[in-house]
Amino acid sequence: MDTNVNRRRLLGLGTVAAAGAVLGTAQVAQAAEESDQDIAAVDAASAARRISQVYARETAKAGGTWSSYVSVADSAGNLVPAVSERADEVVEAYSVNKIAVATAVLDKIDRGLLTLDQRVDVTADIVIKDTDGIFALDGAYPSSVTLGHAMAALLTLSDNTAVRLCGLVCPAAELNEILRGKGFVHTQVVPVANPNRFFLGKTTPAETHTLLRKLVGGTLLSAKSTEYLLNILRSLSAFTDGVRLDLTSAERLRVATKAGWFNDGRNEAGVMFSADGKPILTYSLFASGEFAGDPAVNKDDYAATHPALRARAKLGRTMFRSVEKLTAATARTYAAAPYRATNGG
């Protein structure tokens, strides 16, 4: 199916054009954008329709090639697809696969092979001198941190040195074996000569979506490890420039998310929770290629100003507003603790 034609159909451009003749196209478009971002849906089906329309519009404006899967849980806990675009295409995961890395490490913890409080050595040669994370900023090596500290840096600040620290306790071959054992044949890291190091590899939107659904369903990890992973991903220290950008602090705590970016790729995946802590919406968004605007600017722009992130922010607000009054009859509840700011002392 032609993607542009499909997106035009989803937008119902004939209706917009007719209204535009009376009120002015710009006025109609702006009013449509404002309304579909701020109105709560009455059920999963209507939420899915609204999300589908906004996804089509915003990704068309952003440009690039999108591979995505988004679902909404209905009142019985059944998943209603909202977006399915190239969902089975194998894509570069970049740092979204840090969820998979954390999953493998936590699986070993669940089996009693590792502990969160065991220490890993941070040596000068293991520190990646990039501008992500905190380990490259320390300026004093060797040092050591707990595995839990490394995992928190991995999932919030997307620290790439933390990937290597996880590799010390879960080598690439073992990591891939753990993921395959859980059914993820495409969500794999790429081994290198050093068995404890790897590139973050690939996935498909459908597999990442499944991984997240198994996580919140309690079938991926133990209850303790599940809570640990979700609490990090929905903390206010986790990524906020995409799906969570236009949400309040309290609302952000209801979204567990992980972004990934490199070269021309701009990705994000996560779960939104209902007010009573039920996993109500799951999203897996991967975009790459030639985006709208100046290619020279886009190339090195990983911030909220990039066209793909602008699209994710608009979609994120719509997704949240659409499902914020819904709930699902699932067995598991993950209520986030309210944020409490302090002033030191």
C-alpha positions as a printed NumPy array, in Angstrom:
array([[  0.   ,   0.   ,   0.   ],
       [  1.244,   3.476,  -0.814],
       [  2.039,   5.106,   2.544],
       [  1.166,   8.637,   1.472],
       [ -2.179,   7.544,   0.037],
       [ -2.944,   5.591,   3.204],
       [ -2.124,   8.593,   5.381],
       [ -4.334,  10.862,   3.255],
       [ -7.211,   8.401,   3.605],
       [ -6.766,   8.23 ,   7.368],
       [ -6.884,  11.994,   7.584],
       [-10.168,  12.182,   5.714],
       [ -8.829,  14.949,   3.484],
       [-12.093,  15.302,   1.575],
       [-13.876,  16.485,   4.728],
       [-11.062,  18.841,   5.661],
       [-11.013,  20.326,   2.181],
       [-14.75 ,  21.006,   2.27 ],
       [-14.536,  22.682,   5.658],
       [-11.494,  24.638,   4.512],
       [-13.465,  26.201,   1.695],
       [-15.74 ,  27.793,   4.287],
       [-13.443,  28.546,   7.238],
       [ -9.992,  28.609,   5.668],
       [ -7.738,  25.59 ,   5.43 ],
       [ -5.183,  26.809,   7.971],
       [ -7.909,  27.484,  10.545],
       [ -9.476,  24.063,  10.065],
       [ -6.141,  22.252,  10.244],
       [ -5.119,  24.084,  13.41 ],
       [ -8.482,  23.456,  15.071],
       [ -8.298,  19.767,  14.154],
       [ -4.798,  19.455,  15.587],
       [ -5.763,  21.133,  18.855],
       [ -8.944,  19.126,  19.344],
       [ -7.508,  15.699,  18.588],
       [ -4.698,  16.228,  21.07 ],
       [ -6.844,  17.19 ,  24.03 ],
       [-10.029,  15.104,  24.022],
       [-10.245,  11.873,  25.997],
       [-11.691,   8.933,  24.065],
       [-14.687,   6.995,  25.357],
       [-13.272,   3.565,  24.519],
       [-10.234,   1.833,  23.05 ],
       [-11.629,   1.758,  19.512],
       [-12.206,   5.507,  19.362],
       [ -8.808,   6.132,  20.957],
       [ -7.178,   3.933,  18.321],
       [ -8.913,   5.82 ,  15.5  ],
       [ -7.785,   9.196,  16.796],
       [ -4.201,   8.006,  17.336],
       [ -4.157,   6.538,  13.82 ],
       [ -5.194,   9.854,  12.297],
       [ -2.683,  11.919,  14.247],
       [  0.101,   9.437,  13.519],
       [ -0.657,   9.657,   9.791],
       [ -0.704,  13.439,   9.802],
       [  2.362,  14.047,  11.959],
       [  4.603,  11.439,  10.336],
       [  3.671,  12.77 ,   6.897],
       [  4.71 ,  16.263,   8.016],
       [  7.938,  14.991,   9.571],
       [  9.024,  12.981,   6.554],
       [ 11.362,  10.014,   6.807],
       [ 10.486,   6.327,   6.743],
       [  8.478,   5.121,   9.728],
       [  8.101,   1.579,  11.029],
       [  5.695,   1.489,  13.949],
       [  3.233,  -0.447,  16.048],
       [  0.836,   1.115,  18.581],
       [ -1.955,  -0.649,  20.459],
       [ -4.604,   0.32 ,  23.021],
       [ -5.964,  -2.13 ,  25.602],
       [ -9.75 ,  -2.26 ,  25.798],
       [-11.723,  -2.677,  29.03 ],
       [-11.25 ,  -6.448,  28.906],
       [ -7.511,  -6.145,  28.366],
       [ -7.613,  -7.08 ,  24.676],
       [ -5.318,  -5.089,  22.384],
       [ -6.821,  -2.852,  19.715],
       [ -4.248,  -1.916,  17.03 ],
       [ -4.021,   1.831,  16.437],
       [ -0.981,   1.931,  14.133],
       [  0.669,  -0.835,  12.144],
       [  3.114,   0.455,   9.561],
       [  5.956,  -1.831,   8.472],
       [  5.668,  -3.388,  11.935],
       [  7.583,  -6.553,  10.984],
       [ 10.443,  -4.751,   9.248],
       [ 13.868,  -5.335,  10.794],
       [ 15.218,  -1.921,  11.797],
       [ 18.179,  -0.441,  13.617],
       [ 17.107,  -0.296,  17.252],
       [ 19.896,   1.912,  18.568],
       [ 19.372,   2.672,  22.257],
       [ 15.824,   1.324,  22.351],
       [ 17.574,  -2.045,  22.577],
       [ 18.956,  -1.001,  25.961],
       [ 15.626,  -2.284,  27.292],
       [ 16.564,  -5.662,  25.824],
       [ 20.058,  -5.446,  27.357],
       [ 18.52 ,  -4.661,  30.753],
       [ 16.077,  -7.538,  30.298],
       [ 18.92 , -10.031,  29.814],
       [ 20.813,  -8.738,  32.863],
       [ 17.669,  -8.84 ,  35.012],
       [ 16.937, -12.35 ,  33.784],
       [ 20.317, -13.422,  35.193],
       [ 19.463, -11.63 ,  38.443],
       [ 16.148, -13.494,  38.597],
       [ 18.063, -16.77 ,  38.229],
       [ 20.427, -15.872,  41.068],
       [ 23.48 , -15.472,  38.822],
       [ 23.903, -11.738,  39.465],
       [ 22.774,  -9.16 ,  42.018],
       [ 21.973,  -5.463,  41.668],
       [ 24.374,  -4.579,  44.48 ],
       [ 27.413,  -6.356,  43.058],
       [ 30.11 ,  -4.006,  41.81 ],
       [ 31.535,  -3.571,  38.327],
       [ 34.837,  -1.814,  37.623],
       [ 34.862,   1.426,  35.647],
       [ 38.318,   1.529,  34.09 ],
       [ 39.657,   4.24 ,  31.797],
       [ 39.642,   1.93 ,  28.773],
       [ 35.986,   0.983,  29.216],
       [ 34.722,   4.591,  29.245],
       [ 33.298,   5.752,  25.903],
       [ 34.269,   9.369,  25.306],
       [ 30.986,  10.506,  23.808],
       [ 28.572,  13.176,  25.028],
       [ 25.888,  10.82 ,  26.34 ],
       [ 25.591,   9.768,  29.96 ],
       [ 27.759,  10.513,  32.97 ],
       [ 30.655,   8.077,  33.104],
       [ 32.715,  10.044,  30.591],
       [ 32.288,  13.111,  32.837],
       [ 33.719,  11.525,  35.981],
       [ 37.313,  12.333,  35.135],
       [ 38.766,   9.893,  37.672],
       [ 39.419,   6.223,  36.969],
       [ 39.512,   3.495,  37.983],
       [ 36.363,   3.469,  40.051],
       [ 33.525,   1.046,  40.638],
       [ 29.741,   1.218,  40.792],
       [ 26.991,  -1.237,  41.585],
       [ 25.311,  -3.044,  38.713],
       [ 22.106,  -1.28 ,  39.73 ],
       [ 23.797,   2.111,  39.27 ],
       [ 25.01 ,   1.085,  35.811],
       [ 21.508,  -0.079,  34.844],
       [ 19.94 ,   3.17 ,  36.02 ],
       [ 22.422,   5.154,  33.909],
       [ 21.793,   2.815,  30.969],
       [ 18.037,   3.395,  30.951],
       [ 17.682,   7.029,  32.017],
       [ 20.667,   8.891,  30.572],
       [ 21.192,   6.261,  27.874],
       [ 24.816,   6.024,  28.933],
       [ 26.823,   4.024,  26.397],
       [ 29.577,   3.19 ,  28.867],
       [ 26.836,   1.486,  30.892],
       [ 26.321,  -0.851,  27.925],
       [ 29.914,  -2.008,  28.323],
       [ 29.462,  -2.381,  32.072],
       [ 26.457,  -4.632,  31.457],
       [ 28.569,  -6.552,  28.959],
       [ 31.035,  -7.394,  31.715],
       [ 28.378,  -9.496,  33.435],
       [ 26.33 , -10.538,  30.392],
       [ 28.464, -11.09 ,  27.277],
       [ 26.979, -10.596,  23.815],
       [ 26.522, -14.27 ,  22.951],
       [ 24.766, -14.988,  26.25 ],
       [ 22.641, -11.859,  25.941],
       [ 21.398, -12.901,  22.486],
       [ 20.736, -16.435,  23.707],
       [ 18.607, -15.118,  26.579],
       [ 16.585, -12.947,  24.194],
       [ 16.084, -15.795,  21.71 ],
       [ 14.951, -17.992,  24.574],
       [ 12.258, -15.434,  25.326],
       [ 11.122, -15.483,  21.688],
       [ 12.97 , -12.442,  20.334],
       [ 14.795, -13.633,  17.241],
       [ 15.192, -10.185,  15.67 ],
       [ 15.889,  -8.218,  18.852],
       [ 19.574,  -9.022,  19.023],
       [ 22.822,  -7.179,  19.717],
       [ 25.802,  -7.365,  17.344],
       [ 28.893,  -9.064,  18.824],
       [ 32.396,  -7.699,  18.205],
       [ 35.867,  -9.176,  18.753],
       [ 35.718,  -8.512,  22.499],
       [ 33.056, -10.951,  23.783],
       [ 31.973,  -8.483,  26.487],
       [ 31.221,  -5.691,  24.027],
       [ 28.632,  -5.297,  21.299],
       [ 26.73 ,  -2.868,  19.133],
       [ 23.098,  -2.428,  20.096],
       [ 21.755,  -4.161,  17.015],
       [ 18.318,  -4.5  ,  15.524],
       [ 14.696,  -5.304,  16.275],
       [ 11.282,  -5.006,  14.675],
       [  8.522,  -2.684,  15.924],
       [  6.345,  -5.745,  16.513],
       [  8.994,  -7.524,  18.604],
       [  9.732,  -4.467,  20.716],
       [  5.985,  -4.066,  21.243],
       [  5.747,  -7.719,  22.286],
       [  8.691,  -7.36 ,  24.666],
       [  6.974,  -4.434,  26.384],
       [  3.646,  -6.263,  26.577],
       [  5.327,  -9.328,  28.097],
       [  7.073,  -7.037,  30.567],
       [  3.873,  -5.428,  31.848],
       [  2.085,  -8.769,  31.629],
       [  4.533, -10.246,  34.109],
       [  5.775, -13.012,  31.798],
       [  9.155, -11.52 ,  30.857],
       [ 10.794, -11.112,  34.283],
       [ 10.048, -11.609,  37.962],
       [  7.659,  -9.163,  39.634],
       [ 10.577,  -7.496,  41.436],
       [ 12.635,  -7.045,  38.268],
       [  9.584,  -5.833,  36.357],
       [  8.918,  -3.114,  38.929],
       [ 12.598,  -2.176,  38.939],
       [ 12.72 ,  -1.764,  35.163],
       [  9.43 ,   0.143,  34.877],
       [ 10.273,   2.507,  37.736],
       [ 13.461,   3.553,  35.938],
       [ 11.807,   3.951,  32.534],
       [  9.003,   6.159,  33.864],
       [ 11.13 ,   8.228,  36.234],
       [ 11.42 ,  11.941,  35.528],
       [ 15.119,  11.351,  34.822],
       [ 14.243,   9.199,  31.811],
       [ 13.838,  10.559,  28.275],
       [ 11.479,  13.538,  27.94 ],
       [ 12.206,  15.098,  24.519],
       [  9.795,  12.894,  22.558],
       [  6.52 ,  11.263,  23.577],
       [  6.626,  12.825,  27.083],
       [  7.63 ,  16.34 ,  26.001],
       [  4.215,  18.013,  26.285],
       [  3.086,  16.164,  29.416],
       [  3.159,  17.404,  32.992],
       [  5.446,  15.846,  35.596],
       [  2.582,  13.776,  37.019],
       [  1.602,  12.631,  33.539],
       [  5.179,  11.709,  32.642],
       [  5.222,   9.337,  35.607],
       [  2.5  ,   7.379,  33.82 ],
       [  4.74 ,   6.779,  30.777],
       [  7.648,   4.31 ,  30.725],
       [  9.792,   5.163,  27.704],
       [ 13.151,   4.587,  26.045],
       [ 14.479,   6.478,  23.041],
       [ 17.271,   5.566,  20.659],
       [ 19.14 ,   7.731,  18.163],
       [ 22.157,   7.506,  15.885],
       [ 22.944,   8.583,  12.316],
       [ 19.546,   9.337,  10.75 ],
       [ 17.552,   7.14 ,  13.161],
       [ 15.131,   8.589,  15.711],
       [ 13.324,   5.877,  17.71 ],
       [ 11.199,   5.549,  20.848],
       [  9.195,   2.792,  22.51 ],
       [  7.261,   2.508,  25.735],
       [  4.056,   1.993,  27.7  ],
       [  1.421,   4.408,  28.978],
       [ -0.484,   3.594,  32.153],
       [ -4.029,   4.455,  33.165],
       [ -4.763,   6.575,  36.22 ],
       [ -5.206,   3.368,  38.226],
       [ -1.875,   1.935,  37.05 ],
       [ -2.981,  -0.415,  34.259],
       [ -0.809,  -0.678,  31.112],
       [ -3.258,   0.845,  28.637],
       [ -1.214,   1.817,  25.561],
       [  2.005,   0.431,  24.062],
       [  4.012,   2.164,  21.35 ],
       [  6.991,   1.204,  19.21 ],
       [  8.109,   4.005,  16.862],
       [ 11.148,   3.758,  14.57 ],
       [ 11.988,   6.429,  11.987],
       [ 14.936,   7.07 ,   9.71 ],
       [ 15.832,   8.528,   6.325],
       [ 15.281,  11.978,   4.894],
       [ 13.146,  14.151,   7.145],
       [ 11.469,  17.482,   6.448],
       [ 13.582,  20.617,   6.758],
       [ 17.293,  21.179,   6.307],
       [ 19.175,  17.836,   6.064],
       [ 22.382,  19.488,   7.318],
       [ 20.586,  20.625,  10.489],
       [ 18.672,  17.376,  11.003],
       [ 21.832,  15.286,  10.72 ],
       [ 23.24 ,  16.348,  14.08 ],
       [ 19.975,  17.303,  15.804],
       [ 18.941,  14.742,  18.402],
       [ 16.811,  17.173,  20.406],
       [ 13.105,  17.964,  20.524],
       [ 13.587,  20.312,  17.546],
       [ 14.12 ,  17.418,  15.103],
       [ 11.075,  16.783,  12.847],
       [ 10.715,  13.176,  14.024],
       [ 10.742,  14.233,  17.677],
       [  8.249,  17.004,  16.998],
       [  5.986,  14.342,  15.495],
       [  6.474,  12.069,  18.504],
       [  5.665,  14.922,  20.893],
       [  2.39 ,  15.65 ,  19.076],
       [  1.572,  11.958,  18.941],
       [  2.554,  11.48 ,  22.577],
       [  0.157,  14.162,  23.739],
       [ -2.62 ,  12.678,  21.607],
       [ -1.957,   9.154,  22.836],
       [ -1.985,  10.227,  26.465],
       [ -5.086,  12.424,  26.176],
       [ -6.925,   9.72 ,  24.227],
       [ -6.444,   7.017,  26.867],
       [ -6.154,   9.015,  30.09 ],
       [ -9.694,   8.15 ,  31.215],
       [ -9.599,   4.513,  30.069],
       [ -8.672,   1.451,  32.089],
       [ -8.261,  -2.256,  31.412],
       [ -9.227,  -5.329,  33.389],
       [ -5.69 ,  -6.65 ,  33.622],
       [ -4.357,  -8.567,  36.597],
       [ -1.339,  -6.346,  37.13 ],
       [ -1.237,  -2.783,  38.379],
       [  1.845,  -0.557,  38.327],
       [  1.062,   2.599,  40.265],
       [  3.8  ,   5.213,  40.12 ],
       [  4.84 ,   6.956,  43.306],
       [  4.17 ,  10.712,  43.153],
       [  7.155,  12.915,  42.472],
       [  8.529,  14.669,  45.577],
       [ 11.037,  17.431,  44.946],
       [ 13.634,  18.382,  47.55 ],
       [ 16.053,  21.252,  47.984],
       [ 19.023,  19.321,  49.3  ],
       [ 19.738,  19.237,  53.019]])
